[in-house]
Amino acid sequence: MSELDPPALTISAHQARLLHLAAQGLLRKPPATAAPGSALAAIERMQLLQIDTIHVVARSPYLVLFSRLGRYPPQWLEELLERGEIFEGWAHEACFVPARDLVLHRAHLELGARAIHWSHKHAIRMQRDQRAGMDALLERVRAGGAVKASDFERSRPAATSGWWNWKDEKRWLEALFALGELMVSRRERFQRVYDLTDRVVARMPASLPFEGDVPRVLILRSVRALGVAQARWIADYFRTGRKHKDADLDVLVAAGDLQRINVRGWDAPGYVHRDHLDSLHLAANGRLRATHTTLLSPFDPVVWDRARASAMFGFDYTIECYTPEHKRRYGYFVLPILHRGNLVGRLDAKAHRSDGIFEVRAFHLEPAVAATSELATQLAPAIQACADWHATPDVVIRRSDPRAFARELRGALKH
């Protein structure tokens, strides 16, 4: 730990949670009607929006925005991409990123992100081994314009390993995307449409100029997005490499960019960005209030770091959709339940769109949470709101833990 003076401010673990949720845009219930600029504002607040294609409920990026915006038109996300207000890149994982940060992310890539992230390692190896095919594909895009992977027929049987048994052209497109030769110009039915990077950038709003220390800026961006963070959590946000230690942050604390604080119950100090100092003092004085109840995506920044979710919320969460079925504890696509500043449970959901049914296959409350009828009355509107947004308004609760809580939820949903 740092040899500097000990932190002057101590807050409770609950106050730290509220500061985190305020930074993430999850502290208060959103307005009844989402404003057109709110989707971009939410992505800018988070710094990035992770992409995942699983859609047993809404695909993850749409659901992350729903948790923050409430009912909004999902096409807003595609429109932001097509207008060039956001772009796709490898950050935490594959993410939508504000266009204003393009120069920063390019600088990060050039500084060695390719050597850190698996996507770049695969791309570099593929370019070395399959250069002729990749060059030919790049020339086709240059001469003929943007393409989708579905524009190409599989030319040979699927491989037994590699990038999800993709056809060659799909793997080459993804490799050229990871290397920065291609970008995603838009999506069609959520399929990526790839074009030359120069052509995509030409129609984007001007990104903010960037001159400075890329690692330093990404540390500060991570802490700002998280609201309050331990040093060891910071690198995961943008996947920048090795975990930081407290001593690594001394210079940022000395410069006033970060404030080091104590959080009761944590085994390490927390750090708060200078932009959140007003919120920090509101939290310390008991003046931050959590009023929002919603369902979170498995890929929401709040829960994507298991160690952070455990320390911050006492919530042990693992994304189980990539786990063999017989090893799953809670289900395939399990949505954490955020209720007024706490993660109180999780549910395994599936939206049956053709039948208008939102199926809750299993509902689990956290062991320390009392299964009261009052709680069911408070959670039911959040479940119904998510179901309505999916156009699957008929909510079916199959089972719950504790068992009797399913009956309470069913009763609350009928009112």
C-alpha positions as CSV (number, residue, x, y, z in Angstrom):
1,M,0.0,0.0,0.0
2,S,1.0,3.6,-0.5
3,E,3.2,5.4,2.0
4,L,1.2,8.6,1.7
5,D,-1.0,9.9,4.5
6,P,-4.0,7.7,5.3
7,P,-7.3,8.6,3.6
8,A,-9.1,11.4,5.4
9,L,-12.6,10.2,4.5
10,T,-14.3,7.0,5.5
11,I,-17.7,5.9,4.1
12,S,-19.8,2.8,4.6
13,A,-20.0,-0.1,2.1
14,H,-23.6,0.9,1.4
15,Q,-22.5,4.5,0.7
16,A,-19.9,3.1,-1.7
17,R,-22.6,1.1,-3.5
18,L,-24.7,4.2,-3.9
19,L,-21.7,6.1,-5.3
20,H,-21.0,3.3,-7.8
21,L,-24.7,3.1,-8.9
22,A,-24.9,6.9,-9.3
23,A,-21.8,6.9,-11.6
24,Q,-23.4,4.0,-13.6
25,G,-26.8,5.8,-14.0
26,L,-28.6,3.2,-11.8
27,L,-29.4,5.1,-8.7
28,R,-32.8,6.6,-9.5
29,K,-35.7,5.5,-11.5
30,P,-35.5,6.9,-15.1
31,P,-38.1,9.3,-16.5
32,A,-41.3,7.7,-17.9
33,T,-40.3,8.7,-21.4
34,A,-36.7,8.3,-22.5
35,A,-35.2,11.4,-24.2
36,P,-33.7,10.8,-27.7
37,G,-30.2,11.7,-26.5
38,S,-30.3,9.5,-23.4
39,A,-28.9,6.4,-25.0
40,L,-25.7,8.1,-26.1
41,A,-25.5,9.8,-22.7
42,A,-25.7,6.5,-21.0
43,I,-23.0,5.0,-23.2
44,E,-20.8,8.0,-22.6
45,R,-21.3,7.7,-18.8
46,M,-20.3,4.0,-18.8
47,Q,-17.5,4.7,-21.3
48,L,-18.4,1.5,-23.2
49,L,-21.3,-0.9,-23.8
50,Q,-20.5,-4.5,-24.0
51,I,-21.9,-6.5,-27.0
52,D,-23.2,-10.0,-26.7
53,T,-25.5,-11.8,-29.2
54,I,-27.5,-14.1,-26.9
55,H,-31.1,-13.1,-27.2
56,V,-33.2,-15.4,-25.0
57,V,-34.3,-12.0,-23.7
58,A,-33.1,-8.8,-25.3
59,R,-29.5,-8.9,-26.5
60,S,-27.2,-7.6,-23.7
61,P,-26.5,-4.0,-25.0
62,Y,-30.2,-3.3,-25.4
63,L,-30.9,-4.6,-21.9
64,V,-28.1,-2.6,-20.3
65,L,-29.6,0.5,-21.8
66,F,-33.1,-0.5,-20.6
67,S,-31.9,-0.9,-17.1
68,R,-30.8,2.8,-17.2
69,L,-33.4,4.3,-19.5
70,G,-36.5,2.3,-19.0
71,R,-38.8,1.8,-22.0
72,Y,-37.0,3.2,-25.1
73,P,-37.0,2.3,-28.8
74,P,-34.2,-0.4,-29.3
75,Q,-33.5,1.0,-32.8
76,W,-31.8,4.0,-31.1
77,L,-28.7,1.9,-30.7
78,E,-28.5,1.0,-34.4
79,E,-29.2,4.6,-35.3
80,L,-26.3,5.8,-33.2
81,L,-24.0,3.3,-34.9
82,E,-25.2,4.2,-38.4
83,R,-24.8,8.0,-37.7
84,G,-21.3,7.4,-36.5
85,E,-22.0,8.7,-32.9
86,I,-20.7,5.4,-31.6
87,F,-18.3,2.8,-33.0
88,E,-17.5,-0.8,-32.4
89,G,-14.2,-1.8,-30.9
90,W,-12.4,-4.2,-28.6
91,A,-12.3,-2.5,-25.2
92,H,-13.4,-4.6,-22.2
93,E,-14.6,-7.1,-24.8
94,A,-16.4,-6.3,-28.0
95,C,-18.1,-3.0,-27.2
96,F,-19.9,0.0,-28.5
97,V,-17.8,3.1,-27.7
98,P,-18.6,6.8,-28.0
99,A,-17.2,8.3,-31.2
100,R,-15.5,11.0,-29.3
101,D,-13.1,8.5,-27.9
102,L,-11.9,7.0,-31.2
103,V,-8.5,8.6,-31.0
104,L,-7.9,7.4,-27.5
105,H,-8.8,3.8,-28.3
106,R,-6.6,3.9,-31.4
107,A,-3.8,5.1,-29.3
108,H,-4.4,2.3,-26.8
109,L,-4.3,-0.2,-29.6
110,E,-1.0,1.1,-30.9
111,L,0.5,1.0,-27.4
112,G,0.1,-2.7,-27.1
113,A,-3.5,-3.7,-26.6
114,R,-2.9,-6.2,-29.4
115,A,-0.5,-8.0,-27.2
116,I,-3.0,-8.2,-24.3
117,H,-6.4,-9.0,-25.8
118,W,-7.2,-12.5,-27.2
119,S,-8.9,-11.0,-30.2
120,H,-5.8,-9.2,-31.4
121,K,-3.6,-12.2,-30.7
122,H,-5.9,-14.4,-32.9
123,A,-6.0,-11.7,-35.6
124,I,-2.2,-11.4,-35.7
125,R,-1.8,-15.1,-36.0
126,M,-4.4,-15.4,-38.7
127,Q,-2.9,-12.6,-40.7
128,R,0.5,-14.4,-40.5
129,D,-1.0,-17.8,-41.6
130,Q,-3.8,-16.7,-44.0
131,R,-2.5,-13.5,-45.4
132,A,-3.5,-14.2,-49.0
133,G,-7.2,-14.8,-48.2
134,M,-7.4,-11.8,-45.9
135,D,-5.8,-9.5,-48.5
136,A,-8.2,-10.7,-51.2
137,L,-11.1,-10.0,-48.9
138,L,-9.9,-6.6,-48.0
139,E,-9.5,-5.8,-51.7
140,R,-13.1,-6.9,-52.4
141,V,-14.4,-4.5,-49.7
142,R,-12.2,-1.7,-51.1
143,A,-13.5,-2.2,-54.6
144,G,-17.1,-3.3,-54.0
145,G,-18.1,-1.7,-50.7
146,A,-19.4,-2.9,-47.4
147,V,-20.0,-6.6,-46.8
148,K,-21.6,-8.9,-44.2
149,A,-20.4,-12.4,-43.4
150,S,-23.7,-13.8,-44.8
151,D,-22.7,-12.5,-48.2
152,F,-20.3,-15.4,-48.4
153,E,-21.0,-19.1,-48.8
154,R,-19.0,-21.6,-46.7
155,S,-16.4,-22.9,-49.1
156,R,-15.4,-25.9,-47.1
157,P,-16.6,-28.0,-44.1
158,A,-16.6,-26.3,-40.7
159,A,-13.4,-26.6,-38.7
160,T,-13.5,-28.3,-35.4
161,S,-11.8,-25.5,-33.6
162,G,-11.0,-21.9,-33.9
163,W,-13.4,-18.9,-33.9
164,W,-16.7,-20.7,-33.1
165,N,-16.5,-22.8,-36.3
166,W,-16.9,-19.7,-38.4
167,K,-16.4,-19.8,-42.2
168,D,-13.1,-18.4,-43.4
169,E,-14.6,-15.1,-44.6
170,K,-16.2,-14.5,-41.2
171,R,-12.9,-15.2,-39.4
172,W,-11.0,-12.9,-41.8
173,L,-13.5,-10.1,-41.4
174,E,-13.3,-10.3,-37.6
175,A,-9.5,-10.4,-37.8
176,L,-9.4,-7.4,-40.1
177,F,-11.8,-5.7,-37.7
178,A,-9.5,-6.5,-34.7
179,L,-6.5,-5.2,-36.6
180,G,-8.2,-1.9,-37.4
181,E,-8.3,-2.4,-41.2
182,L,-12.1,-2.7,-41.2
183,M,-14.8,-1.1,-39.0
184,V,-18.5,-1.8,-38.5
185,S,-20.4,0.7,-40.5
186,R,-23.9,-0.4,-39.3
187,R,-25.8,-3.6,-38.3
188,E,-28.6,-5.3,-40.2
189,R,-30.7,-7.6,-38.0
190,F,-27.8,-7.3,-35.6
191,Q,-25.3,-8.7,-38.2
192,R,-22.2,-6.6,-38.6
193,V,-21.7,-4.8,-41.9
194,Y,-18.0,-4.2,-42.4
195,D,-16.4,-1.4,-44.4
196,L,-12.9,0.2,-44.8
197,T,-11.9,2.0,-41.7
198,D,-11.3,5.3,-43.6
199,R,-14.8,5.2,-45.0
200,V,-16.4,4.7,-41.7
201,V,-14.4,7.3,-39.9
202,A,-15.1,9.9,-42.6
203,R,-18.8,10.0,-41.7
204,M,-18.2,10.1,-37.9
205,P,-18.4,13.3,-35.9
206,A,-14.9,14.5,-35.0
207,S,-13.5,12.6,-32.1
208,L,-12.0,14.6,-29.3
209,P,-8.3,15.3,-29.8
210,F,-6.1,13.2,-27.6
211,E,-2.6,14.0,-26.4
212,G,-1.3,12.5,-23.3
213,D,-0.5,9.4,-21.3
214,V,-2.9,6.7,-22.5
215,P,-2.6,4.4,-19.5
216,R,-3.1,7.3,-17.1
217,V,-6.2,8.4,-19.0
218,L,-7.7,4.9,-19.0
219,I,-7.2,4.5,-15.3
220,L,-9.0,7.8,-14.7
221,R,-11.8,6.8,-17.1
222,S,-12.2,3.5,-15.4
223,V,-12.5,5.0,-11.9
224,R,-14.9,7.7,-13.2
225,A,-17.1,5.0,-14.7
226,L,-17.1,2.9,-11.6
227,G,-17.7,5.8,-9.2
228,V,-15.5,4.2,-6.5
229,A,-13.0,1.4,-7.2
230,Q,-10.2,-0.5,-5.5
231,A,-6.9,-0.4,-7.3
232,R,-7.1,-4.1,-8.3
233,W,-10.5,-3.6,-10.1
234,I,-9.4,-0.8,-12.4
235,A,-7.5,-2.7,-15.2
236,D,-10.4,-5.0,-15.9
237,Y,-12.7,-2.1,-17.1
238,F,-10.8,-1.5,-20.4
239,R,-8.7,-4.8,-20.1
240,T,-5.5,-2.8,-19.9
241,G,-3.2,-5.6,-18.6
242,R,-1.8,-6.3,-15.1
243,K,-3.8,-5.3,-12.0
244,H,-2.8,-2.0,-10.4
245,K,-1.5,-1.6,-6.9
246,D,-2.2,1.2,-4.5
247,A,1.3,2.6,-5.0
248,D,0.6,2.9,-8.8
249,L,-2.1,5.5,-8.0
250,D,0.0,7.7,-5.7
251,V,0.8,10.2,-8.4
252,L,-2.8,10.5,-9.4
253,V,-3.8,11.1,-5.8
254,A,-1.0,13.6,-5.4
255,A,-2.2,15.5,-8.5
256,G,-5.8,15.6,-7.2
257,D,-7.1,13.5,-10.1
258,L,-8.2,10.8,-7.6
259,Q,-9.1,10.8,-3.9
260,R,-8.2,7.9,-1.8
261,I,-10.8,6.9,0.8
262,N,-11.6,4.2,3.3
263,V,-14.6,2.0,2.9
264,R,-15.7,0.1,6.0
265,G,-15.6,-3.6,5.4
266,W,-13.2,-3.4,2.5
267,D,-9.7,-4.8,2.8
268,A,-8.2,-2.1,0.6
269,P,-8.8,1.6,0.0
270,G,-11.1,3.0,-2.6
271,Y,-10.5,5.7,-5.2
272,V,-12.9,8.3,-6.4
273,H,-12.5,10.5,-9.5
274,R,-12.3,14.2,-9.0
275,D,-15.5,14.6,-11.1
276,H,-17.4,12.6,-8.4
277,L,-16.3,14.5,-5.3
278,D,-19.6,16.2,-4.9
279,S,-21.4,12.8,-5.1
280,L,-18.8,11.4,-2.6
281,H,-19.7,14.0,-0.1
282,L,-23.4,13.6,-0.6
283,A,-22.9,9.8,0.0
284,A,-20.8,10.4,3.1
285,N,-23.5,12.7,4.5
286,G,-26.3,10.2,3.8
287,R,-27.8,12.3,1.0
288,L,-27.7,9.8,-1.8
289,R,-30.8,7.7,-2.1
290,A,-31.4,4.7,-4.3
291,T,-34.9,4.5,-5.7
292,H,-34.4,2.3,-8.8
293,T,-35.5,-1.3,-9.1
294,T,-34.6,-3.1,-12.4
295,L,-33.3,-6.2,-14.0
296,L,-29.6,-6.2,-15.1
297,S,-28.0,-7.9,-18.0
298,P,-25.4,-10.6,-17.2
299,F,-22.9,-8.4,-19.1
300,D,-23.8,-5.2,-17.2
301,P,-20.7,-3.4,-15.9
302,V,-22.1,-3.7,-12.4
303,V,-21.7,-7.4,-12.4
304,W,-19.2,-8.3,-15.1
305,D,-16.3,-8.4,-12.6
306,R,-17.1,-11.2,-10.1
307,A,-14.6,-10.0,-7.4
308,R,-15.9,-6.5,-7.6
309,A,-19.6,-7.5,-7.4
310,S,-18.8,-9.7,-4.4
311,A,-16.9,-6.9,-2.5
312,M,-19.3,-4.2,-3.5
313,F,-22.7,-6.0,-3.1
314,G,-21.9,-9.3,-1.4
315,F,-23.2,-10.9,-4.6
316,D,-21.5,-13.9,-6.0
317,Y,-22.3,-13.9,-9.7
318,T,-21.1,-16.0,-12.6
319,I,-22.3,-15.8,-16.2
320,E,-23.5,-19.4,-16.8
321,C,-24.7,-19.2,-20.4
322,Y,-21.2,-20.5,-21.4
323,T,-21.2,-23.2,-18.7
324,P,-22.3,-26.7,-19.6
325,E,-25.9,-27.2,-18.5
326,H,-25.2,-29.8,-15.9
327,K,-22.8,-27.4,-14.1
328,R,-25.2,-24.4,-14.0
329,R,-26.4,-23.4,-10.6
330,Y,-29.0,-20.8,-11.5
331,G,-29.7,-21.1,-15.2
332,Y,-28.7,-20.1,-18.7
333,F,-29.4,-16.3,-18.9
334,V,-29.6,-15.2,-15.3
335,L,-30.6,-11.5,-14.7
336,P,-29.4,-9.9,-11.4
337,I,-32.2,-7.9,-9.6
338,L,-31.2,-4.5,-8.5
339,H,-33.5,-3.1,-5.8
340,R,-32.9,0.3,-4.2
341,G,-29.1,0.0,-4.0
342,N,-28.8,-3.7,-3.4
343,L,-28.6,-6.9,-5.5
344,V,-31.4,-8.9,-3.9
345,G,-31.7,-11.9,-6.2
346,R,-31.6,-13.2,-9.8
347,L,-33.9,-14.8,-12.3
348,D,-33.5,-17.1,-15.3
349,A,-35.7,-15.6,-18.0
350,K,-36.7,-16.3,-21.6
351,A,-38.9,-14.1,-23.8
352,H,-41.2,-16.1,-26.0
353,R,-42.0,-13.3,-28.4
354,S,-44.4,-15.1,-30.7
355,D,-46.6,-16.1,-27.8
356,G,-46.2,-12.8,-25.8
357,I,-44.9,-14.7,-22.8
358,F,-42.0,-13.6,-20.5
359,E,-41.1,-16.9,-18.8
360,V,-39.2,-16.8,-15.4
361,R,-37.9,-20.3,-15.3
362,A,-36.4,-19.8,-11.8
363,F,-36.3,-16.9,-9.3
364,H,-33.7,-16.9,-6.5
365,L,-33.6,-14.4,-3.6
366,E,-30.3,-13.9,-1.9
367,P,-30.1,-15.8,1.4
368,A,-30.1,-12.7,3.6
369,V,-33.2,-11.2,1.8
370,A,-36.5,-11.7,3.5
371,A,-39.1,-13.1,1.2
372,T,-42.0,-10.8,2.2
373,S,-45.2,-9.9,0.3
374,E,-44.0,-6.3,0.5
375,L,-40.8,-7.2,-1.4
376,A,-42.8,-9.1,-4.0
377,T,-45.0,-6.0,-4.5
378,Q,-41.9,-3.9,-5.0
379,L,-40.1,-6.3,-7.4
380,A,-43.2,-7.2,-9.6
381,P,-43.4,-3.8,-11.4
382,A,-39.7,-4.1,-12.5
383,I,-40.3,-7.6,-13.9
384,Q,-43.5,-6.5,-15.6
385,A,-41.8,-3.4,-17.1
386,C,-39.0,-5.6,-18.6
387,A,-41.6,-8.0,-20.0
388,D,-43.7,-5.2,-21.5
389,W,-40.6,-3.7,-23.1
390,H,-40.0,-7.1,-24.7
391,A,-43.6,-7.1,-26.0
392,T,-44.1,-10.3,-23.9
393,P,-46.5,-8.9,-21.3
394,D,-47.8,-12.3,-20.0
395,V,-45.3,-13.0,-17.1
396,V,-45.1,-16.7,-16.0
397,I,-43.2,-17.6,-12.8
398,R,-42.3,-21.3,-12.8
399,R,-40.5,-21.7,-9.5
400,S,-38.6,-19.7,-6.9
401,D,-36.2,-20.1,-4.0
402,P,-37.7,-19.8,-1.4
403,R,-40.5,-21.8,-2.9
404,A,-43.4,-19.8,-1.5
405,F,-42.1,-16.5,-3.0
406,A,-43.3,-17.5,-6.4
407,R,-46.9,-17.4,-5.2
408,E,-46.2,-13.9,-3.7
409,L,-44.8,-12.7,-7.1
410,R,-47.7,-14.1,-9.1
411,G,-50.2,-12.4,-6.8
412,A,-48.3,-9.1,-7.1
413,L,-48.1,-9.3,-10.9
414,K,-51.8,-9.5,-11.1
415,H,-52.4,-6.1,-9.5
